[in-house]
């Protein structure tokens, strides 16, 4: 039951984030002076860093807040499985590039 709830909650959060991000970025880019606008690449990079940090905090909680268990989990799942890490890195990098392209497109509307 809990796993099913977490799955749907995660999907809902991702849906809201992916729907709101281009709208908010477009408003921020078109409603401000050219001098006051932020760099889209920096905004997307900051967004991805925040998601990484939140993921690390959630993983830390899954490991019952044990630093040693948390580090072992990261080493076992990321460092010791380079093929799996690469398989996940390719779509992540493409998603990052897509977000940057969306920000550039929103700025030019």
GIJO-V934697 format. One record per residue. N is the residue number from 1. RES is the residue in one small letter. PHI is phi in whole degrees, 0 to 359 (999 if undefined). PSI is psi in whole degrees, -180 to 180 (999 if undefined). Layout:
# GIJO-V934697
N_RES_PHI_PSI, N_RES_PHI_PSI
This chain:
# GIJO-V934697
1_x_999_-47, 2_x_295_-41, 3_x_297_-39, 4_x_295_-41, 5_x_296_-45, 6_x_297_-37, 7_x_298_-48, 8_x_288_-35, 9_x_294_-43, 10_x_298_-43, 11_x_298_-43, 12_x_296_-43, 13_x_297_-44, 14_x_296_-38, 15_x_297_-47, 16_x_296_-44, 17_x_297_-46, 18_x_290_-27, 19_x_280_-38, 20_x_280_-33, 21_x_303_-54, 22_x_296_-34, 23_x_294_-47, 24_x_295_-43, 25_x_296_-40, 26_x_295_-44, 27_x_299_-43, 28_x_294_-33, 29_x_278_-33, 30_x_266_-21, 31_x_267_1, 32_x_241_163, 33_x_292_158, 34_x_299_-34, 35_x_288_-27, 36_x_271_-6, 37_x_287_149, 38_x_268_166, 39_x_278_125, 40_x_298_-37, 41_x_296_-42, 42_x_294_-40, 43_x_296_-45, 44_x_293_-42, 45_x_298_-44, 46_x_298_-41, 47_x_300_-44, 48_x_291_-36, 49_x_294_-41, 50_x_297_-40, 51_x_295_-38, 52_x_296_-44, 53_x_296_-42, 54_x_296_-39, 55_x_297_-40, 56_x_294_-38, 57_x_294_-43, 58_x_295_-41, 59_x_297_-40, 60_x_300_-40, 61_x_292_-38, 62_x_297_-30, 63_x_269_24, 64_x_55_36, 65_x_59_33, 66_x_260_117, 67_x_297_-42, 68_x_295_-45, 69_x_296_-38, 70_x_296_-46, 71_x_295_-42, 72_x_299_-41, 73_x_298_-45, 74_x_297_-45, 75_x_297_-44, 76_x_292_-39, 77_x_269_-26, 78_x_251_-55, 79_x_285_-42, 80_x_275_-2, 81_x_234_69, 82_x_295_-32, 83_x_294_-44, 84_x_295_-39, 85_x_298_-43, 86_x_294_-39, 87_x_298_-33, 88_x_276_-28, 89_x_289_-36, 90_x_299_-53, 91_x_295_-31, 92_x_296_-42, 93_x_293_-41, 94_x_296_-38, 95_x_296_-41, 96_x_299_-46, 97_x_296_-40, 98_x_298_-43, 99_x_297_-41, 100_x_297_-43, 101_x_297_-40, 102_x_297_-39, 103_x_293_-40, 104_x_295_-42, 105_x_294_-42, 106_x_297_-34, 107_x_289_-25, 108_x_262_7, 109_x_281_999
